[in-house]
Amino acid sequence: MFTINENYLKLPGSYLFSTIAKKVNAYQSGNPEAEILRLGIGDVTQPLAPAIIEALHKAVDEMADQETFRGYAPDLGYEFLRTAIANHDYRNRGCDIAADEIFVSDGAKCDSGNIQEIFGLNNKIAVCDPVYPVYVDTNVMAGRTGNYNPETGSFDGMIYMPCMEENNFVPEFPKETPDIIYLCFPNNPTGATITREQLQEWVDYANRVGAVIIYDAAYEAYITEEDIPHSIYECKDARNCAIELHSFSKNAGFTGVRLGYTVVPKDLKCGDVKLHDLWARRHGTKYNGAPYIVQRAGEAVYSETGKAQLKAQVDYYMRNASVIYEGLKNAGYSVSGGINAPYVWLKTPDHMSSWDFFDKLLHEANVVGTPGSGFGAHGEGYFRLSAFGTYENTVKAVERIAKM
Ligand code: MLT
């Protein structure tokens, strides 16, 4: 008789964004005339930039020709894309990362969920609270935590690092020493940022205690201020302790196209074992590479035309972020984020719970957002609005919320 991975049973409910989608669909079925405005999941709405479309068309034509047709992609990614990434995202920023330390994948969500596989089950995991749920859920599935405690809204055995107004939503070193630390900046969900100096302190800490930092840089394209690091490798000695995750979803609108990459420096070791070798082994065994046409589209992200078009796209979303931030602030809400990130984090009014505010917003304004408590216990009493909608819908949504 077979058995199941009982760790899955520890997970309460469904994945956050699936739960939200179910609630919204149920509301829409009961209210077919309602015009629902979606500022919940961070999904892009602008079409792919012309430079990317051109690259996709060209690559599709290559696939139609015997001479240029491609089969399986190299499992770690095509050289042309890995080199473009190494040059544009790292070398041009003074970061010492080589093309063969970059692993191309079909997106940062998969990588952020899969990366834990190369670590032992006895590692202590530290996460920010609130946090992108994938880091927690995948470690629960693997069996690195105890049970979910409904009283505290957290899993036993997991180290939670509260990110609150008092610490500008940047975590402090935990009391208990972790082995693996997940950090995401600019942050999802709070939209907060970390300074280069603060991140250097985390790198020094990780090197001191022998921990690995898994740094999710999915939102780096949204940084507008100086002194905010775009990559953890801007910090000294980060090559010895950090893995970095990147997405093409948010900077280039690839949420439906799917492309991402993970950097594992060769200096990152456990004893004599390079984590680079383990991740290469895992990738080679379980993955056949992102499609050629998508990797060509990824390469176009780094062309001069592509860069200019994507800067305009990021500016478009950041105008939405400012509409949300200013509009809600003027309406009396306490807001943060939205300056270096496409998410605005607001306090629910009158100490309302995050889910009660979600229902109120859906029913009274027909606006969807994401309840802060869905990201962790310290997200309770908060709410996230995404700037990835269209400008028109964003303006309308903010007007409706302000009138409530
Ligand atoms: C979010 O809304 O938090 C993101 O879209 C989720 C993701 O990128 O997977």
Residues whose N, C-alpha, C, O or C-beta is under 5 A from the ligand:
A	BS01	MLT	G40 I41 G42 D43 K109
